[in-house]
Structure formats: structure tokens, C-alpha cells
Amino acid sequence: ERVFVESDESCIEALIGRARPVSEEGREVVFVTETAFVSDKLALHGYGELRMPVAFAAQEHATIAQTSAHNALFVKVSEALGLE
């Protein structure tokens, strides 16, 4: 089952805390972030994802997905605007 939440620290920690006692240690937690750059001429998206076992997952790991999404978006914007 997938549960989608916005990046709110207390909400993410609460979900992981509720899932841990009733899940196998290897159950996967997936942190996903999508970013966007929108102008009157183009719309670009960056995507970042991190998967890890629920036994080790914590809200802090969401920043890895966020950083990946921002990096992907930065590359696309740089290429589209000729800022290489």
C-alpha cells in the first residue's frame, strides 16, 4: 500500500513510527520528491527518489530525494537556458 504525504517532519515520523512495529524489517519506505521550473516558455521537472528499509528510515532521509530532484532540475534548466 502506498501512502503519499507532503514533507512535514512530524507527519513523516509518525507514519514511519506506526509502520515499524507492524512491518517486516525489509519493508520498503520510498521518499519521493518532484520539483518544477515553470516560465511562459517552458516547464521542466526534476525527480528524486530514495528507497530504504523501514527499520532504518527517518524523516531526515527525505532530504536525499529532495536534493536529487533539485539537482536533476538544475541540470535541465541549465541545459534549456544554455547556462552550461
Secondary structure as GFF3:
##gff-version 3
##sequence-region A 1 84
A	DSSP	alpha_helix	9	19	.	.	.	ID=ss1
A	DSSP	three_ten_helix	20	22	.	.	.	ID=ss2
A	DSSP	beta_strand	28	38	.	.	.	ID=ss3
A	DSSP	beta_strand	43	53	.	.	.	ID=ss4
A	DSSP	three_ten_helix	59	61	.	.	.	ID=ss5
A	DSSP	alpha_helix	62	80	.	.	.	ID=ss6
###
